Amino acid sequence: GRSSSALNWIVRRRRDSHAVGTVQATLRDGGKTALVAWVIGVEWQKQGFASEAARALVNWLREQGVHQFVARIHPAHVASGEVAARAGLEPTEEEVDGEQVWRSP
């Protein structure tokens, strides 16, 4: 089967290092593809944390040699779609388990 490795980070608020959420990446295809995801606590949503963290994650992974980025987002989660777009991903026609697949172009 395919081997994959999972990477997980805590997202912290810069001013006081308070944890506000997580970002994660599951590497596939020998580290060439990353399935990325983010979760920000309700209390800290709509403050830009997810967008900044997702962009930082994608940029860091790109520096590590990852070429393709994929996210699965429920169609009702408009804010997550905006985060994916800010991280450079685009919606596709693909669907997995009721979620739309977004990919880097």
C-alpha positions in Angstrom: 0.0 0.0 0.0 0.9 3.6 0.0 2.9 4.9 2.9 2.0 8.3 4.3 3.2 10.3 7.3 1.2 12.8 9.3 2.5 16.1 10.5 0.6 18.2 13.1 1.2 21.7 14.5 -0.5 23.8 17.1 -1.5 27.2 15.9 -0.6 29.8 18.5 -1.6 33.5 18.8 1.6 35.6 18.4 1.0 38.0 21.2 0.8 35.5 24.0 1.4 32.0 22.5 -2.2 30.9 23.4 -3.2 27.8 21.4 -6.1 28.7 19.0 -6.1 25.6 16.8 -4.1 23.1 14.7 -2.9 22.5 11.1 -2.0 19.2 9.8 -0.6 17.6 6.6 -0.6 14.0 5.5 2.2 13.4 3.1 1.7 10.9 0.3 3.5 9.9 -3.0 6.9 9.9 -1.3 6.4 13.3 0.1 5.3 15.0 -3.2 1.6 15.4 -2.2 0.2 16.8 1.0 -3.4 16.5 2.2 -3.7 19.6 4.3 -6.3 20.6 7.0 -6.8 23.2 9.7 -9.1 23.6 12.7 -9.4 26.8 14.6 -11.4 27.0 17.8 -14.8 28.8 17.5 -13.7 31.6 19.8 -10.8 32.5 17.5 -12.4 32.1 14.1 -12.8 35.0 11.7 -9.6 36.6 12.9 -7.3 35.4 10.1 -5.6 32.6 12.1 -6.6 29.8 9.7 -5.6 31.7 6.6 -2.2 32.7 8.0 -1.6 29.1 9.4 -2.7 27.4 6.2 -0.5 29.7 4.0 2.5 29.1 6.4 1.9 25.3 6.2 1.8 25.3 2.4 4.8 27.5 2.1 6.9 25.5 4.5 5.9 22.2 2.8 6.8 23.6 -0.6 10.2 24.4 0.8 10.5 20.7 1.9 9.8 19.6 -1.7 6.0 19.0 -1.7 4.6 19.8 -5.1 0.8 19.1 -4.8 -1.6 20.3 -2.1 -5.0 18.9 -1.5 -7.8 19.8 0.9 -11.2 18.4 1.4 -13.8 20.9 2.4 -17.6 20.5 3.0 -19.5 22.7 0.5 -21.3 24.4 3.4 -18.0 25.6 5.0 -17.6 28.8 3.0 -15.0 30.1 5.4 -12.8 27.0 4.9 -13.1 27.5 1.1 -11.8 31.1 1.6 -8.9 29.8 3.6 -8.0 27.2 1.0 -8.1 29.9 -1.8 -5.8 32.1 0.3 -3.4 29.2 0.6 -3.4 28.9 -3.2 -5.8 26.0 -3.7 -8.6 25.9 -6.2 -11.9 23.9 -6.1 -12.3 20.9 -8.3 -15.2 18.8 -9.5 -14.0 16.0 -7.3 -15.9 14.9 -4.2 -14.9 12.6 -1.4 -17.3 11.6 1.4 -19.5 14.7 0.7 -16.6 17.1 0.7 -15.3 19.0 -2.3 -11.7 18.4 -3.2 -9.5 21.5 -3.6 -6.1 21.3 -5.2 -3.1 23.5 -5.9 -3.0 24.5 -9.6 
